[in-house]
């Protein structure tokens, strides 16, 4: 006769302890690795997009803003989470000002990073448009204006976090730095959910529009080339070659952008699904084991939400010939400079 018995209190606490240890070890060992590769990724991308060959494009300005904000995000948002969960270090829980400043900058950078990526996707949609006037709207001036105005709006729009964040004492007796519970925390959760759905959706729309525009332009170029050869048999097609060469870097920027969007959308979906589940099951009664499992899943979702900002340059290295070329030239130039300095010192 088979019978089922409820787990004992010792079994429950043993399970919770194992979940907590697993969570702690994951953040303790995986966290520093991603901090390192994320820092290297951001610095490498900034070096590449500030090179003369790429910074002529307005899209590079958006990429510079994006990678600058990702570096800030890694140390303002990602690092405190790793220290808190992996090493039980919570310096912001001892000072209300630091608590509010950390939460505010975390929310701000979590909004600015995808916002700059969204601006880049809009720029690529303009550049690939079949309409000449629409293509002319992609300018350096528009890029700087969009970044400055958008950043100011986000800075002002999120200022309420400075007021409604607090040091909150939980049931275990510990103090956490979080937004005020109740209607405000619910509003923040819904706002985060909307952001995790709306911004990736807009990125997908602009990305698909850019792909459609590229296909349309290729068809037009092929038609024009065929007609030119038919009417002018001795025509060498140098104009088309020059045009393709001029647009080659734009196509590479589009490719890098599409890869960055794909990575961001994939990992943001994890957080979106987690937030949706949290809201759907908010009023349901849950066991202690289930609460800890959900906390583990949410912490992993927060970890995953930072991964796109740590690996974007490595993805660009894999898919973009231009990016690889710029990185290679960067290291070759550094090596030449270093060699010349050593030779000069030796000759002295």
N, C-alpha and C positions, 0 to 999 in steps of 0.2 A: 504494500500500500504506500503510494507516493504522497508525501505531504510537503507543503511549502511553509516555511517559517520566516517570520520577519527578521531582518538583520538586527543583530544586537547593537547596543550603544557603542561597544568597542569596535565592532566592524565598521560602523558609520564613521567614527572618528579616525580609524585607520585609513579608510577610503579618502576622507577629506584631507588628511595629512599627506597622503601619497599624491593627491592632485596638487596641493600647494607646493610640495617639493618638486614635482615635475615642472610646474609653472615657473618656479624660482630658478631652477637649473637651466631651463630653456632660455629665459631672458638673460641669465648670468653669462652663458657661453655664446649664444647666438647674437645677443645684443651688441657687444663690442666689435664683433666681426662686421656686422652691418654698419655700425658707426664708422669704422675704418674705410670700408669699400664705398660708403656713401660720401664721405669726405673727399676721397680720392676721385670719385666720379664727378662731383661738383666742381672741384678745382680743375680737372682735366677738361671738362666741358667749357668752363669759362676761358681757359687758355685757347681752346680751339675756336670758339665763336667770337673771340676778340681779335683773331688774326685778320689781316688785311683782305684775304681772299673771301672771307665769309661775312665780315661785318658790313659790307656794302649793302647787303640785303636787309630790309626792315624786319624780316623774320628772325634774324640773328639777334636783334635788340630784344625781342620777346624771349628768346632762348637765354640771353644773358640775365634778364630779369628773373626768369624761371629758375635758373640754376643758382643764382644768388639767394633767392628765397628758399630754395631747397636746403642749401647749406645752413641757413639760419634755422629752418624748421628742424633739421636733424639735431641741433644742439639745444633748441628751445623746447621742443616737444618730445622727440624720440629719446634723447638722452635721459631726461627726468623720469620717463616711464621705465626705462631699463634700470636706473638707479633705485627707483622705488620698489619694483617687483623683484628684480634680480639680486639687489644688494641691501634692500631695506633701508635705503638712505632717502630721507624726505626733508631736505633743508627748508622747503617752502612751507612746511606745516608749523613752523615756529614763528613766522612773521607774516602778518596779514598783508602788508604792502607787497612783499615778494610773491605771496600766493596770488594776489590779484594781477600783478604784473605778468607772472608766468602764464596764468590762464588766458589773459588777454592776448599776449603775444602768440600763444599756441593757437587760439581760435583765429587770429589774424593771419598767421602763416599758413594754416590749413585751408584758408580761403584764397589767399593770394597765389599760392602755387598753382592750383588748377585754373585760377582766373587768368594768369599769364599764359598758360598752355591753351586756354580757350581763345585768347586774343591771337595767338599764333595761328590757330586753326582758321580763324576769321580772315587773317591776312593771307593765308595760302588759298583760301576760297576766292579772295579778290584777285590775287595774282594769276590764277588759272582760269579766270572768267573769259569767255569768248568775246565779251564786250571790251573794247579798248579803253573806254572811259572808266569802266569799273576797275580795270587793271591799274590805271593811273592813280587810283585812290590809295594804293599801297605805297606809302611814303614813310621816310624816317620821321617826318614831323608828326604824322598821324600816330606812329608807334610811340613816340615820346609822350604825346598828349594823352593817349589811351592809358599808358602805364601810370602816368602821374595822376590823372583825374581818377582813374579806377582805384588806385592805391589810397588816395585821400578819402574817397567814398567809403571804402572798407574800413579805414582807420576810424572815421567818425561813426559809421554804422554799427561797429562792434564795441563802441565805447561803453555800452551798458554792462558789459562783462566786468568792467572795473568797479561797478557799483554793486552788482548782484552776485559776486563771488565771495566766499567766506571760508573760514576754518570750521569744519563741521566735525563734531564728536560722534562717532558711530557706536553701535552696541557693544563692540569688543573693548571699548575704552580708548581706542586709537583716534587720532585726529587726522582728517584728510582735508586737502585743499580742493574744493569743488564749488560749483555754482549752488546757489540757495535752492533747497528742495521745495517741491510744490509746483505751482503753476509755471515758475520760471524754468526749472529743470525740465519740465515736460515740453515747454516751448523750445528750449535749446535742442532737445532730442528730436522733435518734429522738424526744426529748422535744419539740423544736421542730416536728417533723412531726406529732406527735399533737396539739399545741396548734393548729396551722394547720388541722387537720381537725375536731377535737372542738368548739372554740369556735364556728366558723362554723356547724357542724351544729346546735348547740344554739340559736344565734341564729335559724336558719331555722325550727326547730321552734316556738320561742316566738313568732316573728313570724307564722307560719301559724296558730297557735292564737289569737292576738289578732285576726287577720282573720276567722277563723271565729266568734269570740265577737261581734265587731262585727256581722256579718251576722245572727247569732242575735238580738241585741238589737234590731236594726232591724225584724226580723220581728215580735218581741214588741210593739214600740212601735206598728207599723202595725196589728196585731191589736187592741191595746188602744184605739187611737184610733177604729178602725172600730166597735168595740163601744160605746164611749162615745157616739159620734154616733147610733148606732141607738137606744140607751136614753134619751139626753138630746139631742134635736134642737137645743135652744137653747145647748148647751155650746160655748164659744168655743175651747176647746183651749189656754187660756193656760198650764195646768200643763205640758202637753207642750212648749209653746214655751219656757217657762222651763227645763225639763229639758234640752232640746236646746241652749239657750244655755249652760247650766252645763257641758255636756259638750263644747262646741265646742272649747275649748282642749285638752281631753284628746285629742280626735280629731286635732288638729293636732300634738300631741306624738307621738302614735302614728305619724302620717304621717312626721314628721321622723326618728323612730327607724327606721322601715322603710327609709327612704332611706339612712340612715347604715349600717344593717346590709347593705343591698344593695351599697353601695360597698365596704365592708370585706370582704365575702365574695368579691366579684369579684377584688379585688387580692390577697387572701390566697391565693387559688387558684393564682396565679402562683408564689408562694413554695412552696406545698405541692407543686406539680408539679415544681418545680426540686429540692426536697429528695428527693422520691421517685426522680427520675431519678438523682440523685447516689448514693443508696444502692443502687439496682439495678445501676448500672455501676461501683460502687466497685472491684471486683476485676478489671475488664477492663483490658487494656493499651490505652493511648491514645497517639496521636501528639502531638507538641508543639503542632501547630496546633489539634488538637481540645481540648487542655487549656486553651489560651488562649481559645478560643471559649466553653468551658464557664464559665471564670472571668468572661468578659464577660457571659454570660447570667445568672450568679448575681449579679453586681453590679447588673445592671438589675432583677432580681427584688427585691433589697434596696431599691433605689430605689423600685420600685413599691409595696413593702410599706408605705412611709411616705406615699404619696400620699393614702390615705383620711383621714389625720390632718391634711392640709393643705387639703382642699377641702370639708369637711363643712358649714361655714357657708354657702358659696356654693350648695351643693345645697339647703340649707334655704331660702335666699332664693328659689330657683326654684319649690319645691313647696309652701311653707307661707305662707298668707296672714297668719297670726299672727306668724310670724317677720319678714316684711316690714314689718308694721305696727309691731312693736316697734323695729325698726331705724330706720324713718322717724321715729317719735316720739323716739327717742334723739337723732338728728341735729337734729330740730326744736327739742328742748329745749336742746341745746348751742348752737344758733344764737341762740335767744331769750336765753339767759344771756349769750352773748358780746355780743349787740347791746345788752342792758341795761347791761353793764359799760362798753362804749364810750360809750354815751349818758351814763352817770353821770360818767365821767371828763371828758367834753366839757363837761357842765354845771358842773363844778367850775372 
